[in-house]
Amino acid sequence: MNPILFSIIFIPVVEIYLFIKIGAQIGALTTILLIFITAILGVYYARYEGLNTLKAGFTQLSKHQTPAYEVISGATIAFAALLLIIPGFATDVLGFFLIFPITRKIILNKFSKKLKKKNTKNNFIDGEFEDIDDRDVK
């Protein structure tokens, strides 16, 4: 099954399940307030971390270095902010993991190691070729 299609189906099911279970424990109004509070705090913290990442990127540029980590980190912070805005507890947990610098660095390191392993495969085909002049082609 396509991972995107699977996540489109699976994530809302998990969120609804968590809404029901947590709402039964702490009450409906408290659950709704908790959702709004995590969204508001998450967006403000995402803004703070985004500005810090932007500042670090400009520092790298002033040293004539490529701010590769800062660019990827900025995209991760934007994705984390999106996850925090989406109502739900599972997306909030993942969003907070991605927004905090320590856990973000761990997750990005694991992800980059997976990509490096995937890219080390030999993606070429052995073969022979022969140059043909335009005169030879009929």
ChimeraX attribute file (.defattr): number of C-alpha atoms within 10 A of each C-alpha:
attribute: neighborCount
match mode: 1-to-1
recipient: residues
	/A:1	5
	/A:2	6
	/A:3	9
	/A:4	9
	/A:5	9
	/A:6	10
	/A:7	11
	/A:8	10
	/A:9	11
	/A:10	12
	/A:11	14
	/A:12	15
	/A:13	12
	/A:14	14
	/A:15	16
	/A:16	13
	/A:17	14
	/A:18	15
	/A:19	20
	/A:20	13
	/A:21	12
	/A:22	15
	/A:23	15
	/A:24	11
	/A:25	11
	/A:26	10
	/A:27	12
	/A:28	14
	/A:29	10
	/A:30	13
	/A:31	19
	/A:32	14
	/A:33	11
	/A:34	15
	/A:35	19
	/A:36	17
	/A:37	12
	/A:38	20
	/A:39	22
	/A:40	15
	/A:41	14
	/A:42	22
	/A:43	21
	/A:44	13
	/A:45	17
	/A:46	26
	/A:47	16
	/A:48	13
	/A:49	19
	/A:50	21
	/A:51	13
	/A:52	14
	/A:53	21
	/A:54	17
	/A:55	13
	/A:56	16
	/A:57	21
	/A:58	16
	/A:59	13
	/A:60	16
	/A:61	12
	/A:62	10
	/A:63	10
	/A:64	9
	/A:65	11
	/A:66	13
	/A:67	18
	/A:68	11
	/A:69	15
	/A:70	19
	/A:71	15
	/A:72	13
	/A:73	23
	/A:74	21
	/A:75	13
	/A:76	19
	/A:77	26
	/A:78	20
	/A:79	16
	/A:80	26
	/A:81	26
	/A:82	18
	/A:83	23
	/A:84	28
	/A:85	20
	/A:86	16
	/A:87	19
	/A:88	25
	/A:89	22
	/A:90	17
	/A:91	20
	/A:92	22
	/A:93	15
	/A:94	13
	/A:95	27
	/A:96	21
	/A:97	17
	/A:98	25
	/A:99	29
	/A:100	15
	/A:101	15
	/A:102	10
	/A:103	13
	/A:104	19
	/A:105	16
	/A:106	13
	/A:107	13
	/A:108	16
	/A:109	12
	/A:110	11
	/A:111	11
	/A:112	12
	/A:113	11
	/A:114	11
	/A:115	11
	/A:116	10
	/A:117	9
	/A:118	10
	/A:119	10
	/A:120	8
	/A:121	8
	/A:122	7
	/A:123	6
	/A:124	6
	/A:125	6
	/A:126	4
	/A:127	5
	/A:128	5
	/A:129	5
	/A:130	5
	/A:131	5
	/A:132	8
	/A:133	7
	/A:134	7
	/A:135	6
	/A:136	6
	/A:137	6
	/A:138	4
